[in-house]
Amino acid sequence: MLDFLCYIYSMAKFKEVIVTLSKKHPQTGEPAQAGHSFVIGTLGKKTGFYEIETEQLNKLKNEDLQQELFKLLHPQTHH
């Protein structure tokens, strides 16, 4: 039951992730590969990012990006 409650809590929190898209690497400023973008997420004081093909990115909703970034910023440990 506790796992289920933690899951519900985490699903609500993912919507708090602020998503930013960039053609430049968030740490180095280097340009992304041709046809790629960086998806950058901020949750409180934590920041994470990943690179994605722009074509794939265009098929996703903001919530999809928030969920992926939430997993990076707030990893779940399963026993």
SERO-4910 file (N, C-alpha, C, O; in steps of 0.05 Angstrom, whole numbers):
BEGIN
 pado doro    nc1    nc2    nc3   cac1   cac2   cac3    cc1    cc2    cc3    oc1    oc2    oc3
  Met    A     16    -24      0      0      0      0     17     25      0     11     45    -14
  Leu    A     39     25     16     56     48     17     68     54    -10     71     77    -18
  Asp    A     76     33    -25     87     37    -52     67     51    -70     74     69    -85
  Phe    A     42     43    -68     21     55    -84     18     85    -77     15    101    -95
  Leu    A     18     91    -51     16    119    -43     40    136    -52     36    159    -60
  Cys    A     63    124    -51     87    138    -61     85    143    -91     93    164   -101
  Tyr    A     74    123   -105     70    126   -134     51    149   -140     56    166   -158
  Ile    A     28    150   -126      8    171   -129     21    199   -123     17    218   -138
  Tyr    A     36    200   -102     50    225    -94     69    234   -116     70    257   -124
  Ser    A     85    215   -127    105    222   -147     91    231   -173    101    248   -187
  Met    A     68    219   -180     55    226   -204     44    255   -202     44    270   -222
  Ala    A     36    263   -178     26    291   -175     50    310   -177     47    332   -188
  Lys    A     73    302   -166     96    320   -165    109    324   -192    121    345   -197
  Phe    A    106    306   -211    119    309   -237    110    334   -251    124    345   -268
  Lys    A     85    342   -245     74    365   -259     87    391   -249     83    413   -261
  Glu    A    103    390   -228    118    413   -218    144    418   -233    157    438   -229
  Val    A    152    399   -250    176    402   -266    173    423   -287    153    423   -302
  Ile    A    191    443   -287    190    464   -307    208    455   -331    231    449   -327
  Val    A    196    454   -354    210    443   -378    219    466   -396    204    485   -401
  Thr    A    244    464   -405    255    484   -424    269    468   -446    281    447   -441
  Leu    A    266    477   -470    279    465   -493    301    482   -503    299    507   -503
  Ser    A    323    470   -512    346    485   -521    360    470   -544    360    446   -545
  Lys    A    373    486   -561    390    474   -582    419    474   -573    437    465   -587
  Lys    A    424    484   -548    451    484   -537    452    467   -512    433    467   -496
  His    A    475    454   -507    479    438   -483    477    456   -459    490    478   -459
  Pro    A    461    449   -439    457    467   -416    481    472   -399    482    492   -385
  Gln    A    502    455   -400    525    459   -384    549    471   -400    564    487   -389
  Thr    A    552    462   -425    575    471   -440    569    492   -461    587    506   -470
  Gly    A    544    495   -468    536    514   -489    542    504   -517    537    519   -536
  Glu    A    552    479   -519    557    468   -546    530    463   -560    510    456   -547
  Pro    A    530    467   -586    505    463   -601    498    433   -602    515    416   -602
  Ala    A    472    427   -602    462    400   -604    469    389   -632    472    404   -650
  Gln    A    470    363   -634    474    350   -660    451    359   -679    430    367   -669
  Ala    A    456    358   -704    435    366   -724    410    348   -719    413    324   -716
  Gly    A    387    360   -718    362    346   -714    357    337   -686    339    321   -681
  His    A    372    348   -667    369    341   -638    363    367   -622    369    389   -630
  Ser    A    351    363   -599    346    384   -579    353    374   -552    353    350   -547
  Phe    A    357    392   -534    360    385   -505    335    392   -491    323    413   -495
  Val    A    326    373   -474    302    377   -457    313    381   -429    326    363   -418
  Ile    A    308    404   -418    319    412   -392    296    414   -372    276    427   -378
  Gly    A    300    403   -349    279    404   -328    289    415   -302    312    409   -294
  Thr    A    273    430   -289    280    441   -263    258    434   -243    234    438   -249
  Leu    A    266    423   -221    247    415   -199    260    425   -173    279    414   -163
  Gly    A    249    447   -163    262    460   -139    289    470   -147    292    486   -165
  Lys    A    310    460   -133    337    468   -138    352    448   -156    375    453   -163
  Lys    A    338    427   -164    351    406   -181    346    412   -210    324    421   -218
  Thr    A    366    407   -226    364    410   -255    374    385   -269    395    375   -261
  Gly    A    361    375   -289    369    352   -304    363    357   -334    347    374   -340
  Phe    A    375    341   -351    370    345   -379    376    319   -394    390    301   -384
  Tyr    A    365    317   -418    372    296   -437    370    306   -465    356    326   -470
  Glu    A    382    292   -483    382    299   -512    362    281   -526    360    257   -520
  Ile    A    347    292   -545    327    277   -559    326    286   -588    333    309   -594
  Glu    A    318    268   -606    314    276   -634    291    295   -635    269    290   -624
  Thr    A    294    317   -650    273    337   -651    247    326   -663    225    333   -655
  Glu    A    250    308   -682    226    295   -694    210    280   -673    186    281   -673
  Gln    A    224    265   -656    211    250   -634    199    270   -614    177    266   -604
  Leu    A    214    291   -608    205    311   -589    178    323   -598    160    328   -581
  Asn    A    175    328   -624    151    340   -634    126    323   -630    103    333   -632
  Lys    A    130    297   -625    107    279   -621     99    277   -592     78    265   -586
  Leu    A    114    289   -574    109    286   -546     94    310   -535     95    332   -546
  Lys    A     79    305   -513     65    327   -499     83    337   -477    103    324   -469
  Asn    A     77    360   -466     92    371   -444     92    352   -420    113    349   -407
  Glu    A     70    339   -415     69    320   -392     88    297   -396    100    287   -377
  Asp    A     92    288   -421    111    266   -426    139    275   -419    154    260   -406
  Leu    A    146    299   -426    172    310   -420    175    313   -389    196    307   -378
  Gln    A    154    323   -376    155    326   -347    160    300   -333    175    298   -314
  Gln    A    147    279   -342    150    252   -330    178    242   -333    189    232   -314
  Glu    A    189    244   -357    217    235   -361    237    250   -344    255    239   -332
  Leu    A    233    276   -344    252    293   -328    248    287   -298    268    287   -283
  Phe    A    224    282   -289    219    276   -261    234    251   -253    245    249   -231
  Lys    A    235    231   -271    249    206   -266    279    212   -262    292    199   -245
  Leu    A    290    231   -278    318    238   -276    323    253   -250    343    249   -236
  Leu    A    305    271   -243    309    289   -220    302    276   -194    312    284   -173
  His    A    285    257   -194    274    244   -170    272    214   -173    251    203   -173
  Pro    A    296    201   -176    295    172   -181    283    156   -158    288    162   -135
  Gln    A    267    137   -165    254    119   -145    272     95   -140    283     83   -159
  Thr    A    275     88   -115    291     64   -108    271     42   -102    255     45    -83
  His    A    272     21   -116    254     -2   -112    269    -24    -97    292    -30   -104
  His    A    256    -36    -78    268    -57    -61    261    -84    -72    270   -104    -62
***
